[in-house]
Amino acid sequence: MKLLIMRHAKAEDQAAGQSDDDRALTDNGRQTARQVGRALKRLLPRVDLLAASPCVRAHETAQHIARAYQHLEVTPLPLLRPGAVPRDILAWLQGQPQDASIVLVGHEPDCSGLAAWLLSGDGRPFLAFKKAAACFIAFDGRPDAARGQLEWFAPPRLLRCSGG
């Protein structure tokens, strides 16, 4: 399995009375998500499944990624909401085809915790996922904790530059 974990792009500040779930991307966040989508298409030409937290900012980021792949749809995945539990996400991943190429769009500190757990078996983060950062992890066979191999980690600045 090939797994790309991405944090959502820059979102608006939470307005008084507004649910955190409803925060949309800023104009800059939308532009960054479009550029990152184009870069990811070059770095990972095939994506079988794109899943995102149902929060507006993550789902909107995923929609921009999906557009770069043209016929890709975004699957809302409640397991990716803020406070995500790595074991639950892993169980979901293990239910996907082993040869799948999957993109997950979520939140911090969940992205860094999930990546750390999949790479080392320890959930203490060692990668700093800035907004719109991405991490590519490969598994030889079925995904499991401490079984992933870090292929690359890219901050948003690098992805924006390569996304045109």
N, C-alpha and C positions, 0 to 999 in steps of 0.2 A: 504494500500500500504506500501511496505517496500522499502526504498530508501537508497542506499549507495552512498555517494558523495566522490570522491577521486581526489586528485591532482596528476598530472602526476609525474613520477619519474625524477631523475636528467638528465638534457639535456646538450648537448654541448653548449659552448658559441657561440654567433652569430658571424660568420665570416664576414669579409668585403664583402659587396655586396650580402650577403645571406639574404633571407627573414626570418623573425622571425618564420614564419609558418613552415619553412623547417628544423628547428633544430631537430636533432635526439637525442635519449638517448645516454648517455655515456655507457661504458662497465659496470660501477658500477650501473648506472640507470637501465640497462637491468637486471642485477643480482637481484637488489632490486625488480623490477617489477615481476620477476619470483617468488621470495620468498613471496612477498605480495600476489600474486595470489594464491599460495598454502595455505597461512593463511586464506585468504578470503573464499576459498572453504570450509574450516573447520568451519568458523564462520557463513557463509551464504551458506548452501549447495545447495539451489535452487536460480538460477538467471534466470529470464524470458527474460530480455532485458539488453544488455550492450551497452551503447551509449557513444561516445567520441567526443570531439572537433576534427575537421578534421586536426588540426595542427599535424605535424609528431610526436612530443614528446608525445602528449596525445594519439594519435591513436596507437602508438607503445606500450605504457604502457597498453592500453586496450587489445591489441593483446596478451600480456603476461598473463593478467588476463583471457582472453578467453581460452587460452591453458589449464589453470588449471581446467576449467570446461569442457574440451574436445570438445563438440559439439556446443559451443556458438560462435556466430558471432558478430563482432563489427559493430554497426550501426553508421556511421558518422552523427553527429548532429551539424550543423553550429551554432545553438543557444548557444553552449558551447564554441565558440571561445573566445579569450581574449576580455574582455569588455562585457561579457554576462549580459543580463537583467533578473533578477529573475522572473519578471512577465511573460516574454515570456517562460521561462523554466517551470514555474508553469502551464501555459496554455497547454503546450505540455504534462506535466505529467497528467493533468486532462483528457487528451484524451486517456490515457492508462487504461487498466483494473484496477479496484480498488484493486484487490487481487494480483497484479503483484509485483514481486521482481525485482527492477531496480537498475543498477549500472550506474552512470554518472562519466566520467573522464574528468576533466577540468583543469582550471588554477586558480592562485591566482591573485588578491584578490577575484575573483568571487566565488570560492568554499566556502570561509568563509562568504562572504556576503549572498549567497544563503542559507547556513545552518542557519545563524542568522535570516534571514527573515522567513524561514519556521518554526523555533522554537519559535521565539518571536514576529514576526510581524515587527521587526525593522531590517533594513539591516546593522546596525553597527556591524562588526564582533567581536565576543568574543571567537572564537576558532582559533588557529593559525595552519593553514594547511601547515606544512612543505612538501617538495617534497615527494610524495608517502604516505601521511597521509590519513586516511579515517574516515568517520563519518557515522554512521548508524542511520537513522531517521525512525520511524514508524508513520503511520497515521491510525486513526480509521475511515475508509471510505475514502472519497474523499480528496486528499491532498489540503491544502490551507495554506496561511500565518498564522503563529502563531498557527497552528493546529498540528504541528509535535511534537513527543516526542523523545527526544534524548535517544537512547538505549545504544550507546557507541561511543567514539571517541578514535582513536588509532594513535599515532605517528608512523612514519615508523620504528623506532628502535624496538618497541614492535611487530609490524607485521612481521618484518624480523626475529626476534627471534622465533616467533611461526610458521613461514613458512618453517623452515628447510633449 
